[in-house]
Amino acid sequence: MTKLIDTIAQFLAESEEHLDQLAQKNQAARQSLTATTNDSKKETT
């Protein structure tokens, strides 16, 4: 039973790490998109 709990705990830790990485990529993509949008607005005005 303890081995199962350890396995689940490890899985959750890895999942959390993966989610953190996705959040960072998402943030970077949003910043890039915002910069691109702002550049486009400057060109059209």
DOKEKOL-310139 format. One record per residue: x, y, z of N, C-alpha, C in turn. Coordinates in Angstrom, 1 decimal. Layout:
<sites>
- X_Y_Z_X_Y_Z_X_Y_Z
...
</sites>
This chain:
<sites>
- 0.8_-1.2_0.0_0.0_0.0_0.0_0.9_1.3_0.0
- 2.0_1.2_0.8_2.8_2.4_0.8_3.5_2.7_-0.5
- 3.8_1.6_-1.2_4.4_1.7_-2.6_3.4_2.4_-3.5
- 2.2_2.0_-3.4_1.1_2.7_-4.2_1.0_4.2_-3.9
- 1.0_4.5_-2.7_0.9_5.9_-2.3_2.1_6.7_-2.8
- 3.3_6.1_-2.6_4.5_6.7_-3.1_4.5_7.0_-4.7
- 3.9_6.0_-5.4_3.8_6.1_-6.8_2.9_7.2_-7.2
- 1.7_7.3_-6.5_0.7_8.3_-6.7_1.3_9.7_-6.4
- 2.0_9.8_-5.3_2.7_11.0_-4.9_3.7_11.5_-6.0
- 4.5_10.5_-6.5_5.4_10.9_-7.5_4.7_11.3_-8.8
- 3.7_10.6_-9.2_2.9_11.0_-10.3_2.3_12.4_-10.2
- 1.8_12.7_-9.1_1.2_14.1_-8.8_2.3_15.1_-8.9
- 3.5_14.8_-8.3_4.6_15.8_-8.4_5.0_16.1_-9.8
- 5.1_15.0_-10.6_5.5_15.1_-12.0_4.4_15.9_-12.8
- 3.2_15.6_-12.5_2.1_16.3_-13.2_2.1_17.8_-12.8
- 2.3_18.1_-11.6_2.4_19.5_-11.2_3.6_20.2_-11.9
- 4.7_19.5_-12.0_5.8_20.1_-12.7_5.5_20.3_-14.2
- 4.8_19.4_-14.8_4.4_19.5_-16.2_3.5_20.7_-16.4
- 2.5_20.8_-15.4_1.6_21.9_-15.5_2.3_23.3_-15.4
- 3.3_23.3_-14.5_4.1_24.6_-14.4_4.8_24.9_-15.7
- 5.3_23.9_-16.3_6.0_24.1_-17.6_5.0_24.6_-18.7
- 3.8_24.0_-18.7_2.8_24.5_-19.6_2.4_25.9_-19.3
- 2.3_26.2_-18.1_1.9_27.6_-17.7_2.9_28.6_-18.1
- 4.2_28.2_-18.0_5.3_29.1_-18.5_5.2_29.3_-20.0
- 5.0_28.2_-20.7_4.9_28.3_-22.2_3.7_29.2_-22.6
- 2.6_29.0_-21.9_1.4_29.7_-22.1_1.7_31.2_-21.9
- 2.3_31.6_-20.8_2.6_33.0_-20.5_3.5_33.6_-21.6
- 4.5_32.8_-22.0_5.5_33.3_-23.0_4.7_33.5_-24.3
- 3.8_32.6_-24.7_3.0_32.7_-25.9_2.1_33.9_-25.8
- 1.5_34.2_-24.7_0.6_35.3_-24.5_1.4_36.6_-24.7
- 2.6_36.7_-24.1_3.4_37.9_-24.2_3.8_38.1_-25.6
- 4.2_37.0_-26.3_4.6_37.1_-27.7_3.4_37.6_-28.6
- 2.2_37.1_-28.3_1.0_37.5_-29.0_0.7_38.9_-28.8
- 0.8_39.3_-27.5_0.5_40.7_-27.2_1.5_41.7_-27.9
- 2.8_41.3_-27.9_3.8_42.1_-28.6_3.5_42.2_-30.1
- 3.1_41.0_-30.7_2.7_41.0_-32.1_1.5_41.9_-32.4
- 0.5_41.8_-31.5_-0.7_42.6_-31.7_-0.4_44.1_-31.6
- 0.4_44.4_-30.6_0.8_45.8_-30.4_1.6_46.3_-31.7
- 2.5_45.5_-32.2_3.2_45.9_-33.4_2.3_46.1_-34.6
- 1.3_45.3_-34.7_0.3_45.4_-35.8_-0.5_46.7_-35.7
- -0.9_47.0_-34.4_-1.6_48.2_-34.2_-0.8_49.5_-34.6
- 0.5_49.4_-34.3_1.3_50.6_-34.6_1.4_50.7_-36.1
- 1.5_49.6_-36.9_1.6_49.7_-38.3_0.3_50.3_-38.9
- -0.8_50.0_-38.4_-2.1_50.4_-39.0_-2.5_51.8_-38.7
- -1.9_52.4_-37.6_-2.3_53.7_-37.3_-1.4_54.8_-37.9
</sites>
